[in-house]
Amino acid sequence: MKFPSIFRTARPMRFEIHARHYDPVKEEIEQRTSRIKKELEVEGLLTPERRSEIEAAYGSKGNSSIRGAFTQGGPIRNKPADLLSSAGMIRLMILLVLVGTITGYLYWGPDALYILLYIGLGIAAVLFFIRMKGKKNE
């Protein structure tokens, strides 16, 4: 409870900032887009059916849906992801190669490193030739 006083006590200053955002580039793009759409409708090149198809494909305000655009598969696109493209599988393969390299070095010495090097180069060469053959067929 506050006691009455003849002196005025300092209060914290209060102020309100109403954010105002003006993007002239966005406004200009919207104006140009609407002007071009009107010109195309006047010329008969853009029918209302075609306009609704475009708006359905790109959104009503020209915003494209970017959600899931960079995924290889999975729950967003409702298709199974490639086994070798998942990050967890790549991490597992790297871990197995490292553990195998350390274990091989401890049991067989430096010869194990050379064997793994040759096996890795062989796999890389086979994959390279498979990709080159695939590009040749296209």
C-alpha positions in Angstrom: 0.0 0.0 0.0 1.3 3.4 -0.9 1.2 6.3 1.6 0.1 9.7 0.4 2.9 12.1 -0.3 3.3 15.8 -1.3 6.3 15.0 -3.5 6.0 13.5 -6.9 8.0 10.3 -7.3 9.7 9.4 -10.5 7.9 6.9 -12.6 9.5 5.0 -15.4 9.0 6.6 -18.8 6.5 4.8 -20.9 6.3 5.0 -24.6 4.7 3.1 -27.4 6.2 2.5 -30.7 3.9 1.5 -33.5 5.9 -0.4 -36.0 5.4 1.0 -39.5 7.0 -1.0 -42.3 7.0 0.2 -45.9 8.6 -1.8 -48.6 8.6 0.2 -51.8 10.1 -2.7 -53.9 7.3 -5.1 -52.8 4.6 -2.5 -53.5 6.1 -1.8 -56.9 6.2 -5.5 -57.8 2.6 -5.9 -56.7 1.5 -2.9 -58.8 3.4 -4.1 -61.9 2.0 -7.6 -61.5 -1.6 -6.4 -61.3 -1.1 -4.1 -64.2 0.4 -6.9 -66.4 -2.5 -9.2 -65.4 -5.0 -6.5 -66.4 -3.3 -5.9 -69.7 -3.2 -9.7 -70.5 -6.9 -10.0 -69.6 -7.7 -7.0 -71.9 -5.7 -8.6 -74.8 -7.5 -11.9 -74.2 -4.3 -13.9 -73.4 -5.2 -14.5 -69.8 -8.7 -16.1 -69.2 -10.2 -16.3 -65.7 -9.8 -20.1 -65.8 -6.1 -19.7 -66.6 -5.7 -17.1 -63.9 -7.2 -19.4 -61.3 -4.9 -22.2 -62.4 -1.9 -19.8 -62.0 -3.0 -18.6 -58.6 -3.6 -22.2 -57.5 -0.1 -23.2 -58.6 1.7 -20.2 -57.2 -0.5 -19.1 -54.4 -3.1 -16.3 -54.5 -0.6 -13.5 -53.9 2.2 -15.0 -55.9 3.8 -16.7 -53.0 5.2 -20.1 -53.9 5.1 -22.9 -51.4 8.7 -23.6 -50.4 7.8 -26.1 -47.6 9.4 -29.3 -48.6 11.0 -28.1 -51.8 14.5 -29.2 -50.8 13.7 -32.6 -49.4 14.6 -35.8 -51.1 11.6 -37.6 -49.8 10.0 -38.6 -46.6 6.8 -37.4 -44.8 6.5 -34.1 -46.6 6.5 -35.4 -50.1 4.8 -38.7 -49.2 7.4 -40.8 -50.9 10.2 -43.0 -49.4 13.6 -41.4 -49.0 16.6 -42.9 -50.8 18.5 -45.1 -48.3 21.9 -43.6 -49.1 20.8 -40.0 -49.2 19.6 -39.9 -45.6 22.1 -38.2 -43.2 21.8 -40.9 -40.6 22.9 -43.6 -43.0 25.9 -41.6 -44.2 27.0 -40.9 -40.6 26.7 -44.7 -39.9 28.8 -45.5 -42.9 31.5 -43.0 -41.9 31.5 -44.4 -38.3 31.9 -48.0 -39.6 34.7 -47.0 -41.9 36.5 -45.2 -39.0 36.0 -48.1 -36.6 37.1 -50.6 -39.2 40.2 -48.6 -40.0 41.3 -48.3 -36.4 40.5 -52.0 -35.7 42.4 -53.1 -38.8 45.4 -50.9 -37.9 45.5 -52.3 -34.4 45.3 -56.0 -35.6 47.2 -56.0 -38.8 49.2 -52.8 -38.7 49.8 -50.5 -41.7 48.9 -53.2 -44.2 45.2 -52.8 -43.3 45.3 -49.1 -44.2 46.7 -49.9 -47.7 44.0 -52.6 -48.2 41.3 -50.2 -47.2 42.8 -47.5 -49.5 42.8 -49.9 -52.4 39.2 -51.1 -51.6 38.0 -47.4 -51.4 39.7 -46.5 -54.7 38.2 -49.5 -56.4 34.7 -48.6 -55.1 35.2 -45.0 -56.2 36.3 -46.1 -59.7 33.3 -48.4 -60.1 30.9 -45.7 -59.0 32.6 -43.2 -61.4 32.2 -45.6 -64.4 28.6 -46.3 -63.5 27.8 -42.6 -63.4 29.6 -42.0 -66.7 27.7 -44.8 -68.3 24.4 -43.3 -67.0 25.2 -39.9 -68.4 26.2 -41.4 -71.7 22.8 -43.1 -72.1 21.0 -39.8 -71.4 
